[in-house]
């Protein structure tokens, strides 16, 4: 379902997740991006299956990410890497890796498959104060998704400010889904040529109506 080229230029899609579970009475758009987890890592979106069926022809998936640091990272000290308790980057990688595995296993258990996965990187989620640890966690998460599913696209949803705060401006050259925090499509159009905060190409820009809408750049 879908491919890396599944956002025809200037088309508008929607992104939905657990907050939309009780109201799915809207017209599906040209593409949809559905949240796999329930706002946090290791928490499931209970209506993933029903939301995914709305966009069967053109489905992407996204994950809320986060790295809460110690002591939560010690739960995954020896999987997949065997980390020293003092090696925070290693522990962060393992935490992210296991969060990615949890999400891909959950999606597969619901029969939900997509070639496009986005990692949602926002300051409102639980993060450590170390950009290095946060970055290693994101690397681990992307690695797990790639190993499980080998999708065409793994990209990042964020803003320049949030990306800088959380990752110190990590340049990974991955595709970007840009959050405008605006209610206006014109602002979303402008941000198609905005700051490519990680060195990658801006593929989508989000603006807000009754639903979150996404413009393909």
Rosetta blueprint (number, residue, H / E / L):
1 X L
2 X L
3 X L
4 X L
5 X L
6 X L
7 X L
8 X L
9 X L
10 X L
11 X L
12 X E
13 X E
14 X E
15 X E
16 X E
17 X L
18 X H
19 X H
20 X H
21 X L
22 X L
23 X L
24 X L
25 X L
26 X L
27 X L
28 X L
29 X L
30 X L
31 X L
32 X E
33 X E
34 X E
35 X E
36 X L
37 X E
38 X L
39 X L
40 X L
41 X L
42 X L
43 X L
44 X E
45 X L
46 X L
47 X L
48 X H
49 X H
50 X H
51 X H
52 X H
53 X H
54 X H
55 X L
56 X L
57 X L
58 X L
59 X E
60 X E
61 X E
62 X E
63 X E
64 X E
65 X L
66 X L
67 X E
68 X L
69 X L
70 X L
71 X L
72 X H
73 X H
74 X H
75 X H
76 X H
77 X L
78 X L
79 X L
80 X L
81 X L
82 X L
83 X L
84 X L
85 X L
86 X L
87 X L
88 X H
89 X H
90 X H
91 X H
92 X H
93 X H
94 X H
95 X H
96 X H
97 X H
98 X H
99 X H
100 X H
101 X H
102 X H
103 X H
104 X H
105 X H
106 X H
107 X H
108 X H
109 X H
110 X L
111 X L
112 X L
113 X L
114 X L
115 X L
116 X E
117 X E
118 X E
119 X E
120 X E
121 X L
122 X L
123 X L
124 X L
125 X L
126 X L
127 X E
128 X L
129 X L
130 X L
131 X H
132 X H
133 X H
134 X H
135 X H
136 X H
137 X H
138 X H
139 X H
140 X H
141 X H
142 X H
143 X H
144 X H
145 X H
146 X H
147 X H
148 X H
149 X H
150 X L
151 X L
152 X L
153 X E
154 X E
155 X E
156 X E
157 X E
158 X E
159 X L
160 X H
161 X H
162 X H
163 X H
164 X H
165 X H
166 X H
167 X H
168 X L
169 X L
170 X L
171 X L
172 X L
173 X L
174 X L
175 X L
176 X E
177 X E
178 X E
179 X E
180 X L
181 X L
182 X L
183 X L
184 X L
185 X H
186 X H
187 X H
188 X H
189 X H
190 X H
191 X H
192 X L
193 X L
194 X L
195 X L
196 X L
197 X L
198 X L
199 X L
200 X L
201 X L
202 X E
203 X E
204 X E
205 X E
206 X E
207 X E
208 X E
209 X L
210 X L
211 X L
212 X E
213 X E
214 X E
215 X E
216 X E
217 X L
